[in-house]
Amino acid sequence: MTRQIMVGDVAIGGGAPVSIQSMLNTKTTDVEGSLAQLRALKDAGCQIARLAVPNEAAAKGFAQIAAQSPLPLVADIHFDYKLAIAAAEGGASKIRINPGNIGGVDRVKAVVDVCRDKKIPIRIGVNGGSLDKKLLEKYGHPTAEALVESAFSHLELLEKQGFYDACVSMKSSTVPTMVAAARLFRSKCDYPLHIGVTETGPVRMGLIKSAMGIGALLLDGIGDTLRVSLTDDPVQEVYAAKDILRAAGLRKEGVNIISCPTCGRTCIDLIGLVGRVDQALKDCKKDITVAVMGCVVNGPGEAREADVGIAGGDGCGVLFVKGEPKEKVPYDQLLPTLISYIEKL
């Protein structure tokens, strides 16, 4: 079991459920816009949000946002240790830094001192695209071993100040590298891990890479908090994270939709129907499995383990429960009948 840190009221590590994070894409100087996005993230199921703090104006905006934020906030800091201090004093619940790029030991100590005083954890963020030149010379390219060595060198900077309230992320845009780094790191120490694949590309590939990398680690029991990085609305990152956690068997809250891939027996617009069912049940919190099948011949049988389902026929369909037909309905009433039944569960 990993050691535990607290990010606001959210526990990370130590046996706590894997938490979901995202990062705002608003300007941190846009207080109202940032707060609106934070509320949308919370409604989607996000538990921790990160904001970029690139300059003094952003640090001031961060403090105003933190005062009203519905979620614990992580300040994302690069290079300027004074911004880390300002964010910590401005209400940050966690500081994300790379201790190697904010200056000498005295600057690291200044950040550590304020974080210790305010009981704010530090996340060490290692990225394959920004490794130290000496590590690149040693390993030739951003290998898993290079990422882990970088993480330990940064942890050492904190530990020399007697600071252990930290977590680590080692991200790469290459899935096997990210997975290997997390596995290697976990075999060597018990700091909590923030996992995710970075710079994943277009949304379709980003979802695939994230599911592969994050999913592989979760099935190994590795990962205490996660972010699905997508070039998309941050709310979509949260929905994707929830889906990955459900697929890994780590979250039961929410509907599990199963559907067949269509074939020559399909007599309805199954693809469109599945999309409408997915949208209608997106925010349903019930722990149920719902089947949407393309024909009444195999539908109830193949999906007999589903709590409830619908299967289409020629101009009509059937609502079935635990594999048993319950009601025959016109095609245009399949979705309303399904939703009505689910609401009564």
JOHU-V886430 format. One record per residue. N is the residue number from 1. PSI is psi in whole degrees, -180 to 180 (none if undefined). Layout:
# JOHU-V886430
((N;PSI) (N;PSI))
This chain:
# JOHU-V886430
((1;141) (2;161) (3;166) (4;141) (5;162) (6;125) (7;97) (8;-124) (9;13) (10;122) (11;137) (12;121) (13;-177) (14;26) (15;-1) (16;153) (17;148) (18;124) (19;155) (20;130) (21;161) (22;174) (23;133) (24;145) (25;10) (26;161) (27;137) (28;-15) (29;-14) (30;87) (31;-51) (32;-42) (33;-39) (34;-41) (35;-38) (36;-41) (37;-36) (38;-41) (39;-40) (40;-39) (41;-44) (42;-44) (43;-32) (44;-18) (45;8) (46;147) (47;-24) (48;138) (49;146) (50;142) (51;141) (52;136) (53;82) (54;-13) (55;178) (56;-37) (57;-40) (58;-37) (59;-39) (60;-42) (61;-39) (62;-45) (63;-40) (64;-38) (65;-45) (66;-33) (67;-21) (68;1) (69;137) (70;-4) (71;152) (72;139) (73;139) (74;128) (75;123) (76;111) (77;137) (78;134) (79;-47) (80;105) (81;-27) (82;-32) (83;-35) (84;-43) (85;-44) (86;-41) (87;-40) (88;-42) (89;-18) (90;10) (91;13) (92;142) (93;-14) (94;150) (95;128) (96;117) (97;166) (98;101) (99;-22) (100;-13) (101;16) (102;8) (103;-164) (104;-176) (105;-36) (106;-34) (107;-40) (108;-43) (109;-38) (110;-40) (111;-45) (112;-43) (113;-46) (114;-35) (115;-38) (116;-43) (117;-38) (118;6) (119;48) (120;124) (121;161) (122;132) (123;124) (124;117) (125;108) (126;132) (127;134) (128;-24) (129;-4) (130;40) (131;154) (132;142) (133;-34) (134;-37) (135;-37) (136;-37) (137;-37) (138;-44) (139;-13) (140;-35) (141;175) (142;81) (143;168) (144;-41) (145;-37) (146;-41) (147;-44) (148;-42) (149;-40) (150;-45) (151;-45) (152;-34) (153;-35) (154;-38) (155;-38) (156;-37) (157;-38) (158;-43) (159;-31) (160;-21) (161;8) (162;25) (163;123) (164;5) (165;71) (166;159) (167;169) (168;142) (169;140) (170;95) (171;148) (172;155) (173;-6) (174;115) (175;-51) (176;-35) (177;-46) (178;-44) (179;-45) (180;-39) (181;-44) (182;-42) (183;-42) (184;-45) (185;-46) (186;-31) (187;-13) (188;-22) (189;175) (190;20) (191;142) (192;149) (193;132) (194;120) (195;154) (196;157) (197;134) (198;160) (199;58) (200;-8) (201;-160) (202;158) (203;-47) (204;-48) (205;-33) (206;-40) (207;-41) (208;-48) (209;-42) (210;-44) (211;-40) (212;-52) (213;-52) (214;-43) (215;-43) (216;-42) (217;-42) (218;-39) (219;-21) (220;-4) (221;20) (222;133) (223;123) (224;-22) (225;156) (226;157) (227;133) (228;111) (229;116) (230;147) (231;75) (232;-180) (233;130) (234;-29) (235;-35) (236;-29) (237;-40) (238;-46) (239;-41) (240;-41) (241;-43) (242;-41) (243;-41) (244;-43) (245;-39) (246;-43) (247;-31) (248;-2) (249;18) (250;-9) (251;135) (252;-18) (253;127) (254;162) (255;136) (256;111) (257;127) (258;145) (259;153) (260;160) (261;7) (262;152) (263;-171) (264;-15) (265;-12) (266;124) (267;4) (268;170) (269;77) (270;-41) (271;-47) (272;-39) (273;-43) (274;-41) (275;-40) (276;-38) (277;-44) (278;-45) (279;-41) (280;-30) (281;10) (282;-39) (283;10) (284;130) (285;-1) (286;138) (287;80) (288;158) (289;127) (290;129) (291;140) (292;107) (293;156) (294;-16) (295;155) (296;-7) (297;-54) (298;-18) (299;-63) (300;-35) (301;-49) (302;-25) (303;34) (304;-20) (305;-11) (306;148) (307;-39) (308;154) (309;169) (310;147) (311;135) (312;152) (313;-158) (314;92) (315;-3) (316;-172) (317;-174) (318;140) (319;128) (320;151) (321;122) (322;40) (323;-6) (324;125) (325;136) (326;-37) (327;133) (328;129) (329;155) (330;153) (331;-43) (332;-4) (333;2) (334;-51) (335;-50) (336;-37) (337;-42) (338;-49) (339;-41) (340;-41) (341;-43) (342;-39) (343;-26) (344;-10) (345;none))
